[in-house]
Amino acid sequence: MPPANALRRWTYHCLFGVIAVAGLRHSEALRLLRADVDLDQGVLTIRETKFSKSRLVPLHATTIAVLSGYAARRDAHFGCKRQAGAVQAA
């Protein structure tokens, strides 16, 4: 059994969940940064996608709730505070 405070299971849960609900390519999800996820507005910014374009992807309220929970777990684990609205997916 993994340690109770481990993030790996939560990271994969959120990673695959975001890929599924937002229709991202796995490479797009893996490149997400904190600044690309705005939980206050409910929008992902996908940078330099296929053909070097960027796009905004709206998030459902349930997805925002899950990502907010992950951000809180991750920040508690690493002892850092998230910036307003931002979370790192991977």
Number of C-alpha atoms within 10 A of each C-alpha: 3 8 7 6 12 12 16 12 11 18 19 13 15 21 19 16 16 22 16 12 11 17 12 17 13 13 10 16 21 14 14 19 17 17 14 19 25 19 19 11 11 16 18 23 17 19 16 12 13 9 6 7 9 12 11 12 15 15 19 12 11 9 18 21 14 15 25 18 15 20 22 15 17 21 14 13 12 9 10 10 11 16 10 12 18 19 24 21 22 16
